[in-house]
Amino acid sequence: MLHQFSASTTTFMGARDGAHERRLKEAISVLLDLDTTVARAYLVRASFDGTTFVAVLGLLTHDRKQSGKLALQMDRAFGALFNTEAHLDVVFLDGESEVQIRKACAPFYHCRARYH
């Protein structure tokens, strides 16, 4: 199950980088290489209420219209690797929220230039 939250109500706390998180980053990176709308992706520890800390996938995209499709793809990747009872929180970033998340961690994914 995938939840989407506003970055304005989120406190970013630092990178997530255990063995499971690295597997998730690899799977997500493969999907993002096929999608031209994502510029950068972050996997970060975050809090929405100041007390509960969760893993959050932050995506900076060029096209917000593709957010639903992209969220579904991320949900499938997460579900394939982890228990379907668990969930992945996704935040679609804008310029201001990317500044906030960059203070907590570096992106694990950068869009590669495509030449045809």
C-alpha angles and dihedrals in degrees: 000000000000126000126194121209137181114258090217091071095043129096112206113213110179146301124309108221115154124128093273092047092051090053090050092048091051092050093046092047091056090053093045091052086063093050120072095195100073118083099175139358131202132191106203142163108246145168128218097184104026094252109054117068121200140165111263130192110215117197127190106201137184094213121042090187088074094054096102093050091045093048090053091052091050090049091053092050091048093046092051091056103035143037110290088228088068122076139209119223113218126198120191105214133216126193095279096046091046089058088053095048093045088060088061100041147344121259116265091204131048122180110251119225111255121213122187 
